[in-house]
Amino acid sequence: MKKTIIILLLGLLVISCSENTEQLVKSTEYTEVPMGDSKLNRKNRMIFYDGLLFTGKLIESNNGNIISVTEYKNGKQDGFQYTYYYNGNVNEERYYENGLKTGEHKGWWENGYLKFIYHYKNDVFDGNVKVWNETGLLFNDFNYVNGQEEGLQKAWYADGEIQANYIVKDNRKYGITGVKDCKTELPQLSDK
């Protein structure tokens, strides 16, 4: 009799837990929602709409200007995210899968020049990462594997002079790391 009661209680516990889990998995149909909608709620890095995990586009605007468009699936960022300058130019283009940054991410300066190209895998840098200054000159050119620097790494000053030029292999850096100024001035010789 005691075993039967324990088995029934365990069964009841399993059934009640599975019903709660099923409720959490329910999500909205694909929809476009403006940021600030009163039915929108953020909890534990998840987006809910009217109590359900949100699937669709979240659109943020200010005075009629679109500031960002972000795609979600089952409450997590999934798909493209675009942010815009007030003049309408694209600021950033990012891509997410299941809430994690992945693939190529690009950014532009307000003047239209490329600002960065990052490559992600599972929310960490993986591949080439480049950064340009506002005038269009390359500032950084780094390489990553699973979030760690690996291979050739280069950085430049605003005037185009090399700041760092090194290789990372097995977590060791070889070359000019930019810790000290790479510019060298030779002493002037006098004719005295």
Buried (B, 14 or more C-beta within 10 A) or exposed (E): EEEEEEEEEEEEEEEEEEEEEEEEEEBBEEEEBEBEEEEBEEEEEBBBBEEBBBBBBBBBBEEEEBBBBBBBBBBBBBBBBBBBBEEEEEBBBBBBBEBBBBBEBBBBBEEEEBBBBBBBBEBBBBBBBBBBBEEEEBBBBBBBBEEEBBEBBBBBBEEEEEBBBBBBEEEEBEEBBBEEEBEEEEEEEEEE
